[in-house]
Amino acid sequence: MASKLSHLAKMSRISADTADLSFFNDISLHDATTNPSLVLASAETEAYQNIIAKVKKDYSNETIQSQAEAVLISVGQKILEKIPGQVSTEIDARLSFDTRGTIDQALRLINGYEKNGTPRERVLIKIAATWQGIEAAKQLEAKGIMTNLTLIFHLVQAAACAEAQVTIISPFVGRILDWYQANEPDRDWRGKQDPGVASVSQIFHYLKFYNYKTKVLAASFRNTDEIEQLAGCDLLTLAPKFIQTLNNEEGHLVQILNEAQVTTNMSQLKPTEAEFLWMMNDSKMASHQLAEGIRRFAKDQQTLEDILST
């Protein structure tokens, strides 16, 4: 019998949620997603020490910001050498409320990739799904730059991204579960009761029902049951431990999400800025987790810059 991973790959495109270059030597995957936290977690490895040392030498007369961007590009290119698909490279989280700043950094990243021989079609610019981030993504998509809007915790974020015609959105399954477990610890959140699973399912059905081109990349899993509950989602980005577990387990998975069988009881949303901000503010979970996610990524971005400045 085939592994659960190979069966899952027939229903959803699998992406590795890691910046660990050595991982790609063991398992063949199509895409990869990165963020400042993942890059930082791998910074102690020899491969990354070499990248950081080279960047510090080659960009010694450049700003720390330029050096950090060069590191992200170098990491992305190293990963692309090992996969046939795309890599997501994240915008500085401190620009999450700066549309112009986000666009400018995205253009620098894409230009850096292209200067080094990587076509823009292989890169997704990853942006926090604030109102300003979504507006930046809209303008970047119009320039032919594909985007991945991350830190999705609410349907209104997904709807606004779809209206902006972004390429991919990344709803965070596990971080939604984290919030509910912290606030209602005595409740059983397993299986179909998992609020992160329910959120991604709702978003998937909504986007397919209204025929948006935006694809759903479910992210931030806490267990393999969440992954199996979302079999059939357009894309799944999985941490190495879950990829290895699914690759080592035999079994048949049922396709839970199916584009041919979508339904929704939601009216189509075309939110204004005020409506978007109110709906986010009205959800304690979504507003808290978006802000917390931005703070975490900003902190790790700063730590990476501190490493480069020493």
C-alpha positions as CSV (number, residue, x, y, z in Angstrom):
1,M,0.0,0.0,0.0
2,A,1.2,3.5,-0.8
3,S,2.2,6.0,1.9
4,K,-0.3,8.6,3.1
5,L,1.9,11.3,1.7
6,S,1.8,9.9,-1.8
7,H,-1.9,9.5,-1.6
8,L,-2.3,13.0,-0.2
9,A,-0.2,14.4,-3.0
10,K,-2.7,13.1,-5.5
11,M,-5.4,15.4,-4.0
12,S,-3.4,18.4,-2.9
13,R,-0.1,20.0,-4.0
14,I,2.4,19.6,-1.1
15,S,4.8,22.3,-0.1
16,A,7.6,22.0,2.5
17,D,7.2,24.5,5.3
18,T,10.9,24.8,6.0
19,A,14.2,26.6,5.2
20,D,16.3,23.5,6.1
21,L,18.2,22.8,2.9
22,S,19.2,19.3,4.0
23,F,15.5,18.2,4.2
24,F,15.1,18.5,0.5
25,N,17.8,15.8,-0.1
26,D,15.6,13.1,1.5
27,I,12.1,13.8,0.2
28,S,11.0,15.0,-3.3
29,L,8.5,17.9,-3.0
30,H,7.2,20.4,-5.5
31,D,7.2,23.7,-3.6
32,A,8.6,25.4,-0.4
33,T,7.5,28.2,1.9
34,T,9.7,30.2,4.2
35,N,9.4,33.0,6.7
36,P,11.8,34.8,9.0
37,S,11.2,32.3,11.8
38,L,12.1,29.4,9.6
39,V,15.2,31.1,8.2
40,L,16.3,32.0,11.7
41,A,15.8,28.5,13.0
42,S,18.2,27.2,10.3
43,A,20.8,30.0,10.7
44,E,23.1,27.8,12.8
45,T,23.6,25.2,10.1
46,E,26.8,25.1,8.0
47,A,24.9,25.9,4.8
48,Y,23.4,29.0,6.2
49,Q,26.6,30.1,8.0
50,N,28.2,30.0,4.5
51,I,25.4,32.1,3.0
52,I,25.5,34.7,5.8
53,A,29.3,34.9,5.6
54,K,29.2,35.4,1.8
55,V,26.5,38.0,2.0
56,K,28.4,40.0,4.7
57,K,31.5,39.9,2.4
58,D,29.8,40.7,-0.9
59,Y,27.5,43.4,0.6
60,S,29.9,44.9,3.2
61,N,29.2,48.4,2.0
62,E,25.4,47.9,1.8
63,T,22.8,48.5,4.5
64,I,21.8,45.7,6.9
65,Q,18.4,45.8,5.2
66,S,20.1,45.0,1.8
67,Q,22.1,42.3,3.4
68,A,19.0,40.7,4.9
69,E,17.3,40.8,1.6
70,A,20.3,39.2,-0.1
71,V,20.2,36.4,2.5
72,L,16.5,35.7,1.8
73,I,17.2,35.6,-2.0
74,S,20.2,33.3,-1.5
75,V,18.1,31.0,0.7
76,G,15.3,31.0,-1.8
77,Q,17.7,30.2,-4.7
78,K,19.3,27.3,-2.8
79,I,15.9,25.8,-2.2
80,L,14.8,26.3,-5.8
81,E,17.9,24.2,-6.8
82,K,16.2,21.3,-5.0
83,I,12.6,21.6,-6.1
84,P,10.8,22.0,-9.4
85,G,8.2,24.5,-8.2
86,Q,8.0,27.8,-6.4
87,V,9.4,29.2,-3.2
88,S,7.7,31.8,-1.0
89,T,9.9,34.7,0.2
90,E,8.5,36.9,3.0
91,I,8.3,40.7,3.1
92,D,9.7,42.3,6.3
93,A,6.7,42.1,8.8
94,R,7.5,45.6,10.0
95,L,6.1,46.8,6.6
96,S,2.8,45.1,7.2
97,F,0.9,48.4,7.4
98,D,3.0,50.1,4.7
99,T,1.7,49.6,1.2
100,R,4.4,51.5,-0.6
101,G,7.2,50.0,1.5
102,T,5.9,46.5,0.8
103,I,5.8,47.1,-2.9
104,D,9.3,48.5,-2.9
105,Q,10.8,45.6,-1.1
106,A,8.9,43.1,-3.2
107,L,10.3,44.7,-6.3
108,R,13.9,44.6,-4.8
109,L,13.4,40.9,-4.0
110,I,12.1,40.0,-7.5
111,N,14.9,42.1,-9.1
112,G,17.4,40.3,-7.0
113,Y,16.1,36.9,-8.0
114,E,16.0,37.8,-11.7
115,K,19.5,39.4,-11.6
116,N,20.8,36.0,-10.3
117,G,19.0,34.1,-13.0
118,T,15.8,33.0,-11.3
119,P,12.6,33.9,-13.2
120,R,9.9,35.7,-11.2
121,E,7.5,32.8,-12.1
122,R,9.3,30.7,-9.5
123,V,8.9,33.1,-6.7
124,L,5.9,34.0,-4.5
125,I,6.2,37.2,-2.5
126,K,4.7,36.5,0.9
127,I,2.8,39.4,2.6
128,A,0.8,39.7,5.8
129,A,-2.9,39.9,5.0
130,T,-3.5,43.4,6.5
131,W,-5.6,45.8,4.4
132,Q,-2.3,47.6,3.4
133,G,-0.7,44.3,2.5
134,I,-3.6,43.2,0.4
135,E,-3.5,46.5,-1.5
136,A,0.2,46.0,-2.1
137,A,-0.5,42.5,-3.4
138,K,-3.1,43.8,-5.8
139,Q,-0.6,46.2,-7.3
140,L,2.1,43.6,-7.5
141,E,-0.1,41.1,-9.2
142,A,-1.0,43.7,-11.8
143,K,2.8,43.9,-12.5
144,G,3.0,40.2,-13.0
145,I,4.5,39.4,-9.6
146,M,2.8,36.5,-7.8
147,T,1.9,36.9,-4.1
148,N,1.1,34.6,-1.2
149,L,-0.9,36.4,1.5
150,T,-0.2,34.9,4.8
151,L,-1.5,35.1,8.4
152,I,-5.1,34.5,7.3
153,F,-7.5,34.0,10.2
154,H,-10.8,35.3,8.9
155,L,-13.0,34.9,5.8
156,V,-12.9,38.7,5.2
157,Q,-9.2,38.5,4.7
158,A,-9.6,35.7,2.1
159,A,-12.4,37.6,0.4
160,A,-10.4,40.8,0.1
161,C,-7.4,38.8,-1.2
162,A,-9.6,37.1,-3.8
163,E,-11.0,40.4,-4.9
164,A,-7.4,41.6,-5.3
165,Q,-6.7,38.6,-7.4
166,V,-3.8,37.4,-5.4
167,T,-2.3,34.1,-6.4
168,I,-2.3,32.2,-3.1
169,I,-3.6,32.7,0.4
170,S,-2.3,30.9,3.5
171,P,-4.8,30.4,6.3
172,F,-3.1,29.3,9.6
173,V,-4.9,26.2,10.8
174,G,-2.9,25.6,13.9
175,R,-2.7,29.1,15.2
176,I,-6.5,29.4,15.1
177,L,-6.6,26.2,17.1
178,D,-4.0,27.6,19.5
179,W,-6.2,30.6,20.3
180,Y,-9.4,28.5,21.0
181,Q,-7.5,26.0,23.1
182,A,-6.1,28.8,25.2
183,N,-9.4,30.5,25.6
184,E,-11.6,27.4,26.0
185,P,-9.2,24.7,27.3
186,D,-11.9,22.3,28.5
187,R,-13.6,21.9,25.1
188,D,-12.9,19.0,22.7
189,W,-11.4,20.6,19.6
190,R,-10.4,17.3,17.8
191,G,-11.4,16.2,14.3
192,K,-14.1,18.2,12.6
193,Q,-14.5,20.4,15.7
194,D,-11.1,21.9,15.1
195,P,-11.8,25.6,14.4
196,G,-8.7,25.9,12.2
197,V,-10.0,23.1,10.0
198,A,-13.4,24.7,9.9
199,S,-12.0,28.0,8.9
200,V,-10.0,26.6,6.0
201,S,-13.0,24.6,4.8
202,Q,-15.2,27.7,4.9
203,I,-12.6,29.7,2.9
204,F,-12.1,26.9,0.3
205,H,-15.8,26.5,-0.3
206,Y,-16.4,30.3,-0.5
207,L,-13.6,30.9,-3.0
208,K,-14.6,28.0,-5.2
209,F,-18.3,28.7,-5.1
210,Y,-17.7,32.3,-6.3
211,N,-15.1,31.1,-8.9
212,Y,-12.1,33.1,-7.7
213,K,-8.7,32.2,-9.1
214,T,-7.0,32.5,-5.7
215,K,-5.7,29.2,-4.4
216,V,-5.8,28.1,-0.8
217,L,-2.6,27.0,0.8
218,A,-3.4,25.6,4.3
219,A,-0.5,26.2,6.7
220,S,0.5,26.0,10.4
221,F,-0.6,22.5,11.3
222,R,-0.5,21.1,14.8
223,N,-1.2,17.4,14.0
224,T,-1.6,15.0,11.1
225,D,-5.4,14.8,11.8
226,E,-5.7,18.4,10.7
227,I,-3.9,17.6,7.5
228,E,-6.1,14.6,6.7
229,Q,-9.2,16.7,7.5
230,L,-8.1,19.1,4.7
231,A,-7.2,16.6,2.0
232,G,-8.2,18.1,-1.3
233,C,-7.3,21.7,-0.4
234,D,-5.5,23.3,-3.3
235,L,-2.1,23.2,-1.5
236,L,-0.8,22.2,1.9
237,T,2.4,23.4,3.4
238,L,3.8,20.9,5.9
239,A,6.6,21.0,8.4
240,P,9.2,18.3,7.9
241,K,8.0,16.2,10.9
242,F,4.5,15.9,9.4
243,I,5.9,15.1,5.9
244,Q,8.1,12.4,7.4
245,T,5.2,10.9,9.5
246,L,2.9,10.8,6.5
247,N,5.6,9.4,4.3
248,N,6.2,6.6,6.8
249,E,2.5,5.7,7.3
250,E,0.6,3.5,4.9
251,G,-3.1,4.1,4.4
252,H,-5.9,5.4,2.3
253,L,-7.1,9.0,2.7
254,V,-10.5,10.3,1.9
255,Q,-10.7,13.5,-0.1
256,I,-12.6,15.9,2.2
257,L,-12.4,19.1,0.1
258,N,-13.6,18.7,-3.5
259,E,-14.0,21.7,-5.9
260,A,-16.8,19.9,-7.7
261,Q,-18.9,19.7,-4.5
262,V,-18.6,23.1,-3.0
263,T,-21.5,24.9,-1.2
264,T,-21.7,28.1,0.9
265,N,-24.3,30.0,2.9
266,M,-22.2,33.1,2.8
267,S,-23.1,36.1,0.6
268,Q,-20.3,37.3,-1.6
269,L,-18.1,39.8,0.2
270,K,-16.5,42.8,-1.5
271,P,-15.3,44.6,1.6
272,T,-14.4,48.2,1.8
273,E,-11.4,49.2,4.0
274,A,-13.8,50.2,6.8
275,E,-15.8,46.9,6.5
276,F,-12.6,44.9,6.5
277,L,-11.2,46.6,9.6
278,W,-14.4,46.3,11.5
279,M,-14.9,42.6,10.7
280,M,-11.3,41.9,11.8
281,N,-11.8,44.0,15.0
282,D,-15.0,42.2,15.7
283,S,-13.2,38.8,15.8
284,K,-11.1,38.5,19.0
285,M,-9.3,35.5,17.6
286,A,-8.5,37.0,14.2
287,S,-7.4,40.4,15.4
288,H,-5.2,38.9,18.1
289,Q,-3.6,36.2,16.0
290,L,-2.8,38.6,13.1
291,A,-1.2,41.1,15.4
292,E,0.7,38.4,17.3
293,G,1.9,36.7,14.0
294,I,3.2,40.1,12.7
295,R,5.0,40.7,16.0
296,R,6.7,37.3,16.0
297,F,7.9,37.6,12.4
298,A,9.1,41.1,13.0
299,K,11.1,40.0,16.0
300,D,12.8,37.2,14.1
301,Q,13.5,39.6,11.2
302,Q,15.3,41.9,13.7
303,T,17.2,38.9,15.1
304,L,18.4,38.0,11.6
305,E,19.6,41.6,11.1
306,D,21.3,41.6,14.4
307,I,23.3,38.5,13.3
308,L,24.3,40.2,10.1
309,S,25.4,43.3,12.0
310,T,27.9,41.5,14.3
